[in-house]
Amino acid sequence: MDYISILRPLIDRFPNNNLLVQFYAYLNNSLFLVDVYKRRVQIIIELLQQKTLSSEEIQSIGEELSDLVGRIVESKIGLENIILRLKALL
């Protein structure tokens, strides 16, 4: 379900509803982060395909991937909570 499209008309009808504005901002930010994380993972894959990486570089890349996974899980949990709250409103 496209919650951004659902929220737009609601915000137009209730522009002073801070909760709707907050949900809309969070969802937009999450979509932006998905693009950023996808690009970063693509860059990491390209780095890993190089044959001349040192063990320190591989370790650093692994740590970055671990950090990205943590951020993705946090974002997913936040989105699931927002979606549950939106479903309760609708």
Buried (B, 14 or more C-beta within 10 A) or exposed (E): EEBEEBBEEBBEEEEEBEEBBEBBEBBEEBEEEEEEBEEEBEEBEEBEEEEEBEEEEEEEBEEBBEEBEEEBEEBEEBBEEBBEEBEEEE
